[in-house]
Amino acid sequence: MPLSEHEKRLLAEMEEALAADDPRLISAFSGKTPSRTRVVVGFLLIVAGIFGLLTAMISQTPLIGVIGFAISLSGAVLAISNLGGLMNGLTNRVPKEKKGSKWSARFEERWDKRTFGE
C-alpha cells in the first residue's frame, strides 16, 4: 500500500532531522555505494576462478582448484552484492505510476471499496 503525500512528507522530514542529528549513523547504515566497475571486476574474478578450476583439472593439482573456486566465489559475491544495488538505482529512476488499463483500474477500484470501505 503506497504512502500518502502527507506520510511521505513526514518521512522526508524525519530523515532530514536524523541526518542532521547524527550523520555518522546515516553513513554507517548507508554502506558502500554500488558501482558498475565492482560488478565488472566481480565477473572478471568469476572468469579467472573458472580458469583456475580448469587449470587444476588439467594439472591435477587440487590446491589450485580450491584457490580457483575461492576466487570465483568471491567474484560472485562481489558482483551480486553490487548488482542488486545497481538494479535498485535503476528501478528508482523509472516512474512508479504507469497508466493502467481500464480493466485493471476497475478491479483496483473494486478492491479499494472492498478493503477500505470507500
Secondary structure per residue as TSV (DSSP state, phi and psi in degrees):
chain	resnum	aa	ss	phi	psi
A	1	M	-	360.0	124.4
A	2	P	-	-72.4	156.0
A	3	L	-	-79.7	149.1
A	4	S	-	-75.9	168.8
A	5	E	H	-62.7	-38.6
A	6	H	H	-63.6	-43.9
A	7	E	H	-66.0	-38.3
A	8	K	H	-62.8	-42.3
A	9	R	H	-63.6	-44.2
A	10	L	H	-62.2	-42.1
A	11	L	H	-63.2	-42.1
A	12	A	H	-63.4	-40.7
A	13	E	H	-65.0	-40.2
A	14	M	H	-65.2	-40.4
A	15	E	H	-63.6	-42.6
A	16	E	H	-63.8	-42.0
A	17	A	H	-64.5	-41.0
A	18	L	H	-65.6	-41.1
A	19	A	H	-64.9	-35.8
A	20	A	H	-72.7	-37.1
A	21	D	H	-73.1	-45.2
A	22	D	-	-140.8	83.2
A	23	P	H	-67.2	-26.7
A	24	R	H	-66.8	-35.9
A	25	L	H	-64.5	-42.5
A	26	I	H	-62.6	-43.7
A	27	S	H	-68.5	-31.6
A	28	A	H	-68.8	-37.8
A	29	F	H	-84.5	-22.4
A	30	S	H	-72.4	-31.3
A	31	G	-	70.7	-166.5
A	32	K	-	-81.9	151.3
A	33	T	-	-83.9	137.8
A	34	P	-	-70.8	144.4
A	35	S	-	-137.3	154.0
A	36	R	H	-68.8	-32.7
A	37	T	H	-67.2	-35.3
A	38	R	H	-65.9	-35.1
A	39	V	H	-66.5	-43.3
A	40	V	H	-64.6	-43.1
A	41	V	H	-62.5	-39.0
A	42	G	H	-61.0	-44.5
A	43	F	H	-68.0	-34.9
A	44	L	H	-65.9	-37.0
A	45	L	H	-65.4	-36.6
A	46	I	H	-62.0	-45.6
A	47	V	H	-64.3	-42.0
A	48	A	H	-64.0	-38.6
A	49	G	H	-65.5	-40.2
A	50	I	H	-65.2	-39.6
A	51	F	H	-61.4	-40.6
A	52	G	H	-64.0	-39.3
A	53	L	H	-63.2	-43.4
A	54	L	H	-65.4	-38.5
A	55	T	H	-62.7	-40.2
A	56	A	H	-66.2	-36.6
A	57	M	H	-67.5	-39.6
A	58	I	H	-70.0	-45.1
A	59	S	H	-85.9	-6.3
A	60	Q	T	55.6	47.7
A	61	T	-	-118.3	105.7
A	62	P	H	-64.2	-30.8
A	63	L	H	-62.6	-41.1
A	64	I	H	-65.3	-36.1
A	65	G	H	-65.1	-41.4
A	66	V	H	-65.4	-42.2
A	67	I	H	-64.8	-41.7
A	68	G	H	-62.6	-40.5
A	69	F	H	-64.3	-42.3
A	70	A	H	-63.8	-39.9
A	71	I	H	-64.9	-44.3
A	72	S	H	-64.6	-40.7
A	73	L	H	-65.5	-43.0
A	74	S	H	-65.6	-36.2
A	75	G	H	-65.3	-39.1
A	76	A	H	-65.8	-42.2
A	77	V	H	-63.3	-44.3
A	78	L	H	-61.9	-45.9
A	79	A	H	-67.7	-44.9
A	80	I	H	-68.6	-39.6
A	81	S	H	-65.4	-35.7
A	82	N	H	-86.5	-25.7
A	83	L	H	-67.3	-37.9
A	84	G	H	-63.1	-40.9
A	85	G	H	-65.9	-37.9
A	86	L	H	-67.0	-38.6
A	87	M	H	-67.5	-36.5
A	88	N	H	-63.7	-38.4
A	89	G	H	-64.6	-36.4
A	90	L	H	-70.6	-39.9
A	91	T	H	-70.7	-26.0
A	92	N	H	-71.4	-25.9
A	93	R	H	-78.6	-27.5
A	94	V	S	-74.1	133.2
A	95	P	-	-60.4	135.2
A	96	K	S	-72.5	-42.0
A	97	E	-	-92.2	120.1
A	98	K	-	-113.9	147.9
A	99	K	-	-72.3	118.0
A	100	G	-	-85.3	171.1
A	101	S	-	-75.7	164.7
A	102	K	H	-62.8	-32.5
A	103	W	H	-62.6	-48.8
A	104	S	H	-70.7	-34.2
A	105	A	H	-63.4	-38.5
A	106	R	H	-64.4	-41.4
A	107	F	H	-68.0	-36.7
A	108	E	H	-64.0	-40.6
A	109	E	H	-62.5	-43.7
A	110	R	H	-63.6	-39.0
A	111	W	H	-64.6	-44.8
A	112	D	H	-62.7	-40.2
A	113	K	H	-64.0	-42.3
A	114	R	H	-69.8	-40.7
A	115	T	H	-79.4	-47.3
A	116	F	H	-102.1	-4.6
A	117	G	-	68.7	32.1
A	118	E	-	-79.3	360.0
